[in-house]
Each structure stands twice: as structure tokens, then as C-alpha cells.
């Protein structure tokens, strides 16, 4: 059994065997007992690394044995491993030549927290979102067949990823094309779960054995001329399996099902995978793992230990003469969660919907207090949106809490099922803007661009915590589709009013009067806008609404200023700045506009502040960009405040 840790190692553990592994080729030279020792060292080293860098680690701990077994049995990287979801891959990265880079994980210019093709040939497919592995692996298997290349393809899907419809679409297609493909269903009780026992393990060994499969293939040949007998034997086999495992659904979909087996039994995994390499056609191996395996706190709380913050060294205690009370600022997710509960108390029609992001979206309290009005649809964003549409048709008021980057996966449903029918659905867009260490796959960089072009859509971008609460209420009271975008983490610490007020739709607020330059802020960069406005004596406006835009205010600003600056944490292409320019063009107003936002490139991982600095959205860079444009326009020197 794996060694169990109770604390994160604060100093680098002794891992002599792991230190000798520079690639999976070295791993394949080890004997059975060395493999077991390697697994313990791998788990210990991963705990140490995540303690230093922060990041996902519960899922990685759960697939430590599986990772070792896969690289031991398969000839990677020639054989393709496709991981799903991507945060399972820390052990994979350690074993594939990146051990000494692990302390740079999720940091600027360091390793990504997810598989990344440009990072290593062992990362065969970039993964940030879930449920993509079977489709991608099937594409690789088809390509291998087309190119007449001899390689195996394995998709490892788990941590809830099997709950999405895309996975079953790929399974359906895989059975149709009948190519060699192994799907490892890593069942860590976040997708489907069945107890394992001696009988199911016995049958799994039997079904994966060479003898059984030779007998099975010989039987198929012998019964080709007797279709009725062949059908009888197939049905008998299915019924036998269904008594001890959840095989029926996968068998009916055309997969040869094996399992469930213990995913922490390394010798069993090696034996089973070795046997499965010889089986033709699509195969499903169902393994049972424990998320957080080997770290006792994570085993008892797999959700709470899904990811870990960086562990800072304890500072020496110094007695201060006076100690100012530390002000705790709520995260935007908490602001949303509190508002959701308050609104649910007022309106019995409210239904909260999430695609498997209850904790991340701040819905825990709502789920506890209003269980009959809470719907977690699993990792099924498309279903979440159309489910909300159906509810709205019957007079309910659904609130869909969804990450900005995940709503991209339900874009057609957003248009076809909600907007075209002008249904009363509120979208709470969490993680809008850049998300720091999670990088490009999770950045909410495009929601303004892809939402503002949809008819009937109300789109709001609050600048602080209180405005988030009030705009959520405004969007809820609006009749029709509405979306409120807000970022990850904490805000500036504004006072949050308990009273909820419906704000005038499409109206911005002037925060500072200045001359020559007007900064039109959309969202949570208002603090930087105010700092720059004070330095340059510029007008600063909190626009609040992207759609509808405050046309009256923009017209007035254009008449009294020489330069308009739009500021947003969204792609410049098609963003809020584009909305302003399009309005000016419609009105025939000709004047300079400087658009500041996310450039036309993917923003790599790093801290949020590092990301903003890298793309020129920190306070200093914003000021310099405005000054450069003013110099180019050759305007008279501005009066200082």
C-alpha cells in the first residue's frame, strides 16, 4: 500500500530512485519492487513541490500508480497518452524529464499547470477543460492508422470529466470506426463509482487475460456461420459482466469493458495494461482511485484539497506596539454566493444552476440552504444553459453560475436556446479576465466580445464588490437574458450594501472630472484608472454596462475631450472599446480612441499582477500608453490637478 503522509514536506525529501529517472525509458528498466518504491518517492516529491508552488494536487496523488504503470507498459512518447482533466498530470511531468523544473510550476516563464504540447513531446494534447481526451485520442488513433504508423493511443479520463456529453459523443464514434483505442476511466468518485471487491477483480483479470481473449476470438470465428448462437454467447457474456461491474452501458456502446479494478494496486495495473495492449478495437478500463491518495487530509476532504495554496514559511513573532485589525476582503465568489442566498429568500422562483463548480463559484451555502432549488448538472455546460432555458419557459428564474471560459463551451445554446427566445436567464460569469497561474486555458478573455454581439443580451461589468451585488440584482430584475462578469479573487474592499437596488440600465457614472482625456473603464481596473486620472488630470468614468452602452454619456465626453481611452480586461478585438468606436462611427463622430485591453495573443501563466504588467495593463503602463498617444496627437500640455 502507498505510504500515507499527514503533512506537506517543507524540505526536499530524499528520492534517490526518482532522481535517477530522466525519462520513462529509465523507468522501464526497474523491477517490481523498485516500481513500488518509486511510486512512494514520486508522491512525496509531488507533495513537496506543490507545497512550494501551490496548484492542483489531489487528482495527481490519485493517479500516481496509474502514471507509473502507463509509462512502464507503453512506449511513450511514441505511444500517445492523452490526459483528461489536465490537472492530473503532475506525476506525468515529473517522470517525463521535468522533475527539476517542478518548482517553477504555474509561475511566470515556468512549467504550465496543465499538459502543453510546446512544453514536452510527452504532452500529446493541451488540456485545460475537461472531457476532451477521448475525442482527441480517437483522432490520433485514426491518424496513426491513416499514416500506417505503429503506435498505441490511451485516453485517461477522470475527476468528473466522464459526466460531459462530449465524452459520450466520442465513445459513440469510437465504436463506429472500431479503431484500437484504450480509454482508462479514472473513477475517483467524481464521476461514476462502484465498489470494488475480490469477485470483480477476479473477473477483470480473467477478461484481460490472453487465454480468455484467445478463447473469445476463437469463439467468434467458430460462430460466424451460426448468428443465433453467436448472439446467445454475446448476451451471456454481457449478463455475466453486468452482475459484477457497470459494463453494460459501455458494452452496448461498442467498447470492450474491463473493471473496475483497484487503481492503487500497481502490480495489477501493470499486468492488466500489458494484457490490454494486445486487444483490438476500443477498450474501456475502469479503475477506482482515491483523490488525494497518500495525503491523509486530502483523502478525507478531496474537494477542499483539490488544489493547494503555496505554503509560506512561518515568520517569527514580533510584538508590535499597536496592532491594526486586519481587514478581510471577500472574494467575488463570496459576494455572488451571499447575493444568491439573499435573492432566493426574496424570490421563490430562483433556481441556482452550476456545471460542477459549486465550491469554485461560491454556491456552497446556497446548496445547503436551498437544496431543492440547487442544480449541479456535472461537467455539462451545454446542458446547464438549455436546462435554464427550459426552466425559464415555465416561469422560473434560473441563475447560471459559470466560469467565463466554460460558457464558451455552450455558446450555441446561449444563442439558440436563450437569446433567440429572449428567455429570462441570468448568467453570473465567474473568472472573467485573466486568472493568473491557471493561464490561457482558464482566462475569461473573450466574454465581452462573444456576448455583446448577441441580440437581447444585457451585459454588465462591475468595478467592485458592491457594484457586483447591485448589478446582479439589476440583471435578475431585467426581463430577458443578462450577464454579469466579475473576476477571480478579491476586489478593492468596497463597502457592500445589504440593500439591493436596481441600477439604471445602460448608464455609466463619472468618478472624476478632468480635461482633454476621458478614461472609460469597464470592470475591475477602475482603481488603476483613478490613479492615472489623478496623475494626468483626466476624466474617469465607470461605464458599468457594455450592452447597452451609455450613448448619451459618450457623446458628451466626445464633445469636451480630445482623447477617449477605453480600459477593459477582455480582448481588444470585439471588446468594450470596439463598442465605443462602433457607436462613434454610427454617429459620424470623428475623434481619437485608445483601446487598452488584452492583446491578440494568448497570455501565459504567472501571477495576475505579472500578467497585467506583461501586457501593459498595470497602472504605470496605462499611464505611459496614454502619454504616448497624447504626444502623437501633439495636444497642448495638460493642466495638472
C-alpha positions in Angstrom: 0.0 0.0 0.0 1.2 3.6 -0.6 2.8 5.4 2.2 0.4 8.0 3.7 1.6 11.5 4.7 -0.1 13.7 7.2 1.8 16.9 6.4 3.3 18.6 3.3 7.1 18.1 3.4 8.7 21.6 3.8 12.2 20.4 2.7 13.1 18.4 -0.3 12.6 14.7 0.5 15.2 12.0 -0.2 14.2 10.5 -3.5 17.3 8.6 -4.9 15.4 6.3 -7.2 13.2 9.1 -8.6 16.3 11.2 -9.1 17.7 8.5 -11.4 14.7 8.7 -13.7 15.3 11.2 -16.5 12.7 9.7 -18.9 10.2 6.8 -19.0 12.9 4.8 -20.7 14.7 4.7 -17.4 11.5 3.8 -15.6 11.1 0.7 -17.8 14.4 -0.7 -16.6 13.1 -1.1 -13.0 11.9 -4.2 -11.3 8.6 -4.7 -9.5 9.8 -3.7 -6.0 11.7 -0.7 -7.4 8.5 0.5 -9.1 6.7 0.4 -5.7 9.5 2.4 -4.1 9.5 4.8 -7.0 5.7 5.4 -6.5 6.2 6.4 -2.9 9.1 8.7 -3.7 7.1 10.3 -6.6 4.2 11.0 -4.3 6.4 12.5 -1.6 8.2 14.7 -4.2 5.0 16.0 -5.7 3.7 17.0 -2.2 6.9 18.9 -1.6 6.6 20.7 -5.0 3.0 21.7 -4.6 3.7 23.0 -1.1 6.3 25.3 -2.7 4.4 26.5 -5.7 0.7 25.9 -5.0 -1.6 24.3 -7.5 -3.8 21.2 -8.1 -2.6 18.1 -6.4 -5.5 15.9 -5.2 -6.1 14.4 -8.6 -2.4 13.9 -9.2 -2.0 12.0 -6.0 -4.8 9.8 -7.1 -3.2 8.7 -10.4 0.4 8.2 -9.1 0.3 4.4 -9.6 -1.6 4.7 -12.8 1.0 7.2 -14.2 3.9 4.9 -13.3 2.1 1.9 -14.8 1.2 3.7 -18.1 4.7 4.9 -18.7 6.1 1.4 -17.7 3.9 -0.5 -20.1 3.6 1.9 -23.0 6.4 3.1 -25.2 5.9 6.8 -24.6 6.1 9.3 -26.3 5.7 7.1 -29.4 2.6 5.7 -27.8 0.2 8.5 -27.1 -1.2 9.3 -23.6 -4.0 11.9 -23.6 -4.8 13.2 -20.1 -8.2 14.5 -19.0 -8.5 16.6 -17.0 -5.2 18.3 -17.2 -4.6 18.8 -13.5 -3.9 15.1 -13.1 -0.6 15.4 -14.8 1.9 16.5 -12.2 3.3 12.9 -11.7 3.4 12.6 -15.5 5.5 15.8 -15.7 7.9 14.6 -13.1 8.6 11.3 -14.8 9.0 12.9 -18.3 12.1 15.0 -17.8 10.7 17.9 -15.9 11.5 16.9 -12.3 13.9 19.8 -11.7 11.6 22.3 -13.2 8.6 21.5 -11.0 9.4 24.3 -8.5 8.6 26.7 -11.4 5.1 25.3 -11.8 2.5 27.9 -12.7 5.0 30.7 -12.3 5.9 33.2 -15.0 8.2 31.5 -17.6 7.9 28.2 -15.7 6.0 25.0 -16.2 2.3 25.1 -17.0 -0.1 23.5 -14.5 -1.6 21.6 -17.4 -0.3 19.5 -20.4 1.2 21.7 -23.0 2.4 20.5 -26.4 5.1 23.1 -26.7 6.5 22.1 -23.3 7.3 18.4 -23.9 6.8 15.7 -26.6 5.2 13.6 -23.9 2.3 16.2 -23.6 0.5 15.0 -26.7 -2.6 17.3 -26.3 -3.1 20.6 -24.5 -5.7 20.2 -21.8 -7.3 22.8 -19.5 -11.0 22.0 -19.8 -12.5 18.5 -19.2 -13.9 15.8 -21.4 -11.7 16.3 -24.5 -9.4 13.2 -24.2 -11.5 10.5 -25.9 -12.2 12.8 -29.0 -8.5 13.8 -29.2 -7.2 10.3 -28.7 -9.6 8.9 -31.3 -8.3 11.5 -33.7 -4.8 10.4 -33.0 -5.7 6.7 -33.4 -7.3 7.4 -36.8 -4.3 9.5 -37.9 -2.0 6.7 -36.9 -4.0 4.2 -38.9 -4.1 6.6 -41.9 -0.4 7.2 -41.8 0.3 3.5 -41.2 2.3 4.2 -38.1 2.6 1.5 -35.3 1.6 3.2 -32.1 -0.9 2.8 -29.3 -3.2 5.5 -28.0 -4.6 5.9 -24.5 -7.1 8.4 -23.1 -7.1 8.9 -19.4 -10.4 10.5 -18.3 -11.4 11.2 -14.8 -12.1 13.7 -12.0 -15.7 14.1 -13.2 -14.8 14.5 -16.9 -16.9 11.5 -17.8 -20.0 13.4 -16.9 -19.9 15.6 -20.0 -21.8 14.8 -23.2 -18.7 15.3 -25.3 -17.1 12.2 -23.8 -20.1 10.1 -24.8 -20.2 11.6 -28.3 -16.6 10.4 -28.7 -17.4 7.0 -27.3 -20.2 6.6 -29.8 -17.9 7.5 -32.7 -15.1 5.3 -31.4 -17.4 2.2 -31.5 -18.4 3.2 -35.1 -14.9 3.4 -36.5 -13.6 0.4 -34.4 -10.0 1.5 -34.1 -7.6 0.4 -31.4 -8.1 2.8 -28.5 -7.8 2.3 -24.8 -9.9 4.6 -22.5 -8.9 4.5 -18.9 -11.8 5.7 -16.7 -10.2 7.0 -13.6 -13.2 6.8 -11.2 -12.3 8.8 -8.1 -15.9 9.2 -7.0 -16.2 12.4 -9.0 -17.9 10.7 -12.0 -19.3 7.2 -11.6 -18.5 4.9 -8.7 -18.9 1.3 -7.9 -17.5 -0.7 -5.0 -14.6 -3.0 -5.9 -14.1 -6.4 -4.5 -12.5 -9.8 -5.0 -15.0 -11.0 -7.4 -14.9 -8.0 -9.8 -11.1 -8.1 -9.6 -11.1 -11.8 -10.4 -13.3 -11.2 -13.5 -11.2 -8.2 -14.6 -8.1 -10.4 -14.5 -10.0 -13.1 -16.4 -11.4 -10.7 -19.1 -8.0 -9.1 -19.7 -6.1 -12.4 -19.8 -4.6 -13.7 -23.1 -6.2 -17.1 -22.6 -9.7 -15.6 -22.2 -9.3 -13.3 -25.2 -7.9 -16.0 -27.4 -10.9 -18.2 -26.5 -13.2 -15.3 -27.1 -11.8 -14.6 -30.6 -11.8 -18.3 -31.5 -15.4 -18.5 -30.4 -16.3 -15.5 -32.7 -14.7 -17.3 -35.7 -16.4 -20.6 -34.9 -19.8 -18.9 -34.6 -19.7 -16.8 -37.7 -21.9 -19.3 -39.6 -24.3 -19.5 -36.6 -25.5 -16.0 -35.9 -28.2 -17.0 -33.4 -25.7 -19.0 -31.3 -23.2 -16.1 -31.6 -25.8 -13.7 -30.3 -26.6 -16.0 -27.4 -23.0 -16.2 -26.3 -22.6 -12.4 -26.5 -25.6 -11.9 -24.4 -24.5 -14.4 -21.8 -21.1 -12.7 -21.6 -22.8 -9.3 -21.1 -25.2 -10.5 -18.4 -22.3 -12.2 -16.5 -20.3 -8.9 -16.5 -23.3 -6.8 -15.5 -23.6 -8.7 -12.3 -20.2 -7.6 -11.0 -19.5 -4.3 -12.9 -21.1 -1.4 -14.6 -20.1 -2.8 -18.0 -23.4 -2.9 -19.8 -23.6 0.7 -21.0 -20.1 0.7 -22.4 -20.5 -2.7 -24.0 -23.7 -1.5 -25.6 -21.8 1.5 -26.9 -19.3 -0.8 -28.6 -16.5 -0.9 -26.0 -14.9 -4.0 -24.5 -15.2 -3.2 -20.8 -12.7 -4.3 -18.1 -13.1 -3.5 -14.5 -13.5 -1.9 -12.1 -10.0 -2.6 -10.6 -8.0 -1.0 -7.8 -6.2 1.9 -9.3 -3.7 1.9 -6.5 -2.6 -1.7 -7.0 0.4 -1.1 -9.1 1.2 -4.8 -10.0 -2.4 -5.3 -11.0 -2.4 -2.2 -13.2 0.8 -3.3 -14.9 -0.5 -6.8 -15.5 -3.9 -5.5 -16.8 -2.4 -2.8 -19.1 0.1 -5.3 -20.5 -2.7 -7.7 -21.4 -4.9 -5.0 -22.8 -2.2 -3.8 -25.3 -2.9 -6.9 -27.4 -6.7 -6.4 -27.6 -8.0 -4.9 -30.8 -10.7 -2.3 -31.1 -12.0 0.2 -28.5 -11.4 -0.9 -24.8 -12.6 0.7 -21.6 -10.6 0.1 -18.4 -12.4 1.2 -15.3 -10.2 1.9 -12.3 -11.2 3.0 -8.8 -8.8 5.6 -7.2 -9.0 7.8 -4.2 -8.5 11.5 -4.9 -5.7 12.8 -2.6 -4.3 9.2 -2.1 -1.3 9.2 0.2 -2.0 12.5 1.9 -4.4 12.0 4.8 -6.0 15.4 4.9 -6.8 15.3 1.1 -8.2 11.7 1.4 -10.7 12.9 4.0 -11.5 16.1 2.1 -10.9 15.6 -1.6 -12.9 18.7 -2.6 -11.2 21.0 -0.1 -7.8 19.7 -1.2 -8.5 19.8 -4.9 -5.8 22.4 -5.1 -3.4 23.9 -2.6 -2.1 27.4 -2.0 1.6 28.0 -1.7 2.8 27.2 1.9 4.6 30.3 3.1 7.4 29.8 5.8 6.3 30.8 9.2 7.5 34.3 10.2 9.0 35.0 13.6 6.5 36.5 16.0 7.4 40.2 16.7 5.5 42.1 19.3 4.1 45.4 17.9 3.3 48.4 20.0 0.0 48.7 18.2 -1.7 46.1 16.0 -4.1 47.3 13.4 -7.0 44.9 12.8 -6.6 43.1 9.6 -9.5 43.7 7.2 -10.7 40.6 5.4 -11.9 41.3 1.9 -14.5 38.9 0.5 -13.8 37.2 -2.8 -16.1 38.0 -5.7 -17.4 34.4 -5.5 -18.5 35.0 -1.9 -20.2 38.2 -3.0 -22.1 36.2 -5.6 -22.9 33.4 -3.1 -24.2 35.8 -0.5 -26.3 37.7 -3.1 -27.7 34.4 -4.4 -29.0 33.4 -0.9 -30.4 36.8 -0.2 -32.2 36.8 -3.6 -33.5 33.3 -3.0 -35.1 34.4 0.2 -37.0 37.1 -1.7 -38.0 35.2 -4.8 -39.1 31.6 -4.7 -38.7 31.3 -8.4 -34.9 31.5 -8.2 -33.1 28.3 -9.2 -29.3 28.1 -9.0 -27.5 26.1 -11.6 -23.8 25.1 -11.9 -21.9 22.8 -14.1 -19.9 21.1 -11.3 -18.4 24.3 -9.9 -20.3 24.6 -6.6 -17.3 25.4 -4.4 -15.4 27.5 -7.0 -18.5 29.6 -7.7 -19.3 30.2 -4.1 -22.6 28.3 -4.1 -21.9 26.0 -1.0 -24.2 28.0 1.3 -26.9 28.2 -1.3 -26.8 24.5 -1.9 -27.1 23.8 1.8 -29.9 26.3 2.5 -31.9 25.7 -0.7 -31.2 22.1 -1.8 -34.4 21.8 -3.7 -33.6 24.9 -5.7 -30.0 23.9 -6.5 -29.0 22.0 -9.6 -25.5 20.7 -10.2 -25.6 19.3 -13.7 -22.0 17.9 -13.6 -19.5 19.0 -16.2 -22.1 19.7 -18.9 -22.1 23.3 -19.7 -24.3 22.9 -22.8 -26.9 21.1 -20.7 -26.7 23.7 -18.0 -27.7 26.5 -20.4 -30.5 24.7 -22.1 -31.8 23.4 -18.8 -32.0 27.0 -17.6 -33.9 27.9 -20.8 -36.4 25.1 -20.2 -37.0 26.4 -16.6 -37.4 30.0 -17.8 -40.1 28.8 -20.3 -42.1 27.6 -17.3 -41.8 30.8 -15.3 -38.8 30.1 -13.1 -35.9 32.4 -12.8 -32.7 30.4 -13.3 -29.3 31.8 -12.3 -26.4 30.0 -14.1 -23.1 30.4 -12.2 -20.4 29.5 -14.7 -16.8 30.4 -15.4 -16.4 32.8 -18.3 -14.1 30.3 -20.1 -16.6 27.4 -19.6 -19.5 29.4 -21.1 -17.6 29.3 -24.3 -18.5 25.6 -24.5 -22.2 26.4 -24.5 -22.2 29.3 -27.0 -24.7 27.8 -29.4 -27.1 27.0 -26.5 -26.7 30.6 -25.3 -27.8 31.9 -28.7 -30.2 29.3 -29.9 -31.9 28.3 -26.7 -31.8 31.5 -24.6 -31.2 34.6 -26.7 -33.4 33.8 -29.8 -36.3 33.1 -27.4 -35.5 36.1 -25.2 -35.7 33.9 -22.1 -35.3 35.2 -18.6 -31.9 33.7 -17.6 -29.2 35.4 -15.6 -25.6 34.4 -16.1 -23.1 35.0 -13.3 -19.7 34.9 -15.2 -17.0 34.0 -12.7 -13.3 34.2 -13.6 -13.8 36.9 -16.2 -10.5 38.5 -17.2 -7.1 37.0 -16.5 -6.8 34.2 -13.9 -3.1 34.2 -13.1 -1.4 30.9 -12.6 -4.0 28.8 -14.4 -3.0 30.6 -17.7 -4.6 30.8 -21.1 -6.9 27.8 -20.9 -8.9 29.3 -18.0 -8.7 33.0 -18.8 -12.0 34.7 -19.3 -10.6 36.8 -22.1 -13.4 36.8 -24.6 -16.8 37.0 -22.9 -17.4 40.7 -23.7 -16.5 40.0 -27.3 -18.7 36.9 -27.7 -21.7 38.2 -25.6 -22.1 41.7 -26.8 -22.8 40.6 -30.4 -25.9 38.6 -29.3 -29.2 40.3 -29.6 -31.4 40.6 -26.5 -28.3 40.3 -24.2 -27.8 42.7 -21.3 -24.1 42.7 -20.4 -22.6 44.3 -17.2 -19.1 44.8 -15.9 -19.0 45.9 -12.3 -15.9 47.6 -10.9 -16.1 46.5 -7.2 -17.8 44.2 -4.8 -20.8 46.3 -4.0 -21.4 47.1 -7.7 -21.2 43.4 -8.4 -24.1 42.8 -5.9 -26.2 45.6 -7.3 -25.7 44.6 -10.9 -26.5 41.0 -10.1 -29.8 42.3 -8.7 -30.3 44.6 -11.7 -29.7 41.7 -14.1 -32.0 39.5 -12.1 -34.8 42.0 -12.3 -34.3 42.5 -16.0 -36.7 40.6 -18.3 -34.6 38.6 -20.7 -31.0 37.3 -20.9 -28.5 39.1 -18.8 -24.8 38.5 -17.8 -22.6 40.0 -15.0 -18.9 39.4 -15.4 -16.6 39.5 -12.4 -13.0 38.3 -11.8 -11.4 35.7 -9.7 -10.3 36.5 -6.2 -10.8 39.6 -4.1 -11.7 43.2 -5.0 -10.7 46.6 -3.7 -12.6 46.1 -0.5 -15.6 48.4 -1.1 -18.4 48.5 1.5 -21.1 46.1 0.4 -24.6 47.5 1.0 -27.1 44.9 2.3 -29.9 46.7 0.4 -30.3 45.7 -3.2 -31.1 48.4 -5.7 -31.9 48.2 -9.4 -29.4 50.4 -11.2 -30.5 52.4 -14.3 -29.7 50.1 -17.3 -27.1 51.4 -19.7 -25.9 54.3 -17.5 -22.3 54.9 -16.5 -21.0 57.1 -13.6 -18.4 59.8 -13.8 -16.0 59.2 -11.0 -13.6 62.1 -11.7 -13.9 65.2 -13.8 -10.8 66.2 -15.8 -9.7 67.7 -19.0 -8.6 66.5 -22.5 -8.6 62.8 -21.7 -11.6 60.7 -20.7 -10.9 57.1 -19.4 -13.9 54.9 -19.9 -13.4 51.9 -17.6 -15.2 48.6 -18.0 -14.8 46.4 -15.0 -12.4 46.0 -12.1 -9.4 48.1 -13.4 -11.2 51.2 -12.0 -8.6 51.6 -9.3 -5.8 51.9 -11.9 -7.9 54.2 -14.0 -8.4 56.5 -11.0 -4.7 56.6 -10.2 -3.9 57.5 -13.8 -6.7 60.0 -13.9 -5.4 61.8 -10.8 -1.9 62.0 -12.3 -3.0 63.2 -15.8 -6.0 65.2 -14.6 -8.2 63.1 -16.8 -11.9 62.3 -16.6 -12.6 58.8 -15.3 -15.9 57.1 -16.0 -17.1 53.8 -14.5 -19.2 52.6 -17.5 -20.7 49.5 -15.7 -22.7 48.5 -18.8 -21.2 47.2 -22.0 -24.6 46.5 -23.6 -26.4 48.7 -23.8 -23.6 51.3 -23.9 -24.2 54.7 -22.4 -24.5 56.6 -25.7 -25.6 59.9 -24.2 -22.5 60.0 -21.9 -20.1 59.0 -24.7 -21.5 61.8 -26.9 -21.0 64.3 -24.1 -17.5 63.1 -23.4 -16.5 63.3 -27.1 -17.6 66.9 -27.2 -15.4 68.0 -24.3 -12.4 65.8 -24.6 -9.6 65.3 -27.1 -8.9 61.6 -26.5 -11.1 58.8 -25.3 -9.4 55.8 -23.6 -11.2 52.5 -23.2 -10.0 50.2 -20.5 -11.0 46.6 -20.1 -9.7 43.2 -19.0 -11.0 41.5 -22.1 -9.7 41.0 -25.7 -9.4 44.3 -27.5 -10.8 42.6 -30.6 -14.6 43.0 -30.4 -14.4 44.2 -26.8 -16.0 47.1 -25.0 -13.7 49.5 -26.7 -15.0 48.3 -30.0 -18.5 49.1 -28.8 -17.5 52.7 -28.2 -15.8 53.0 -31.6 -18.8 51.5 -33.4 -21.1 54.0 -31.7 -18.9 56.9 -32.6 -18.8 55.7 -36.2 -22.6 55.4 -36.4 -23.0 59.0 -35.1 -20.3 60.3 -37.5 -18.2 61.5 -34.6 -14.5 61.5 -35.5 -12.1 61.5 -32.7 -9.1 59.5 -31.4 -9.8 56.5 -29.3 -7.1 54.5 -27.5 -8.2 50.9 -26.7 -6.4 49.3 -23.8 -7.2 45.6 -23.1 -5.9 42.1 -23.8 -3.8 42.0 -27.0 -4.3 39.5 -29.8 -2.2 36.8 -28.2 -2.5 34.1 -25.5 -1.4 35.3 -22.1 0.8 32.7 -20.4 0.5 31.8 -16.8 2.0 33.8 -14.0 0.6 35.9 -11.1 -2.3 38.2 -12.1 -0.1 41.3 -11.5 2.7 39.9 -13.6 0.2 39.2 -16.4 -1.2 42.7 -16.3 2.3 44.2 -16.4 3.4 42.0 -19.3 0.5 43.2 -21.5 0.6 46.9 -20.4 -2.5 47.0 -18.1 -0.7 47.8 -14.8 -1.1 51.4 -13.6 2.3 52.6 -14.8 1.9 51.1 -18.3 -1.6 52.5 -18.7 -0.3 56.0 -17.9 2.6 55.6 -20.4 0.3 54.4 -23.1 -1.9 57.4 -22.7 1.0 59.8 -22.7 2.5 58.3 -25.8 -0.8 58.7 -27.6 -1.1 62.3 -26.4 2.4 63.0 -27.7 1.5 61.6 -31.0 -1.6 63.8 -31.2 0.5 66.9 -30.4 -2.1 68.2 -28.0 -1.2 71.2 -25.7 0.4 70.3 -22.4 -2.3 69.3 -19.9 -3.0 71.2 -16.8 -2.1 69.2 -13.7 -4.7 68.8 -10.9 
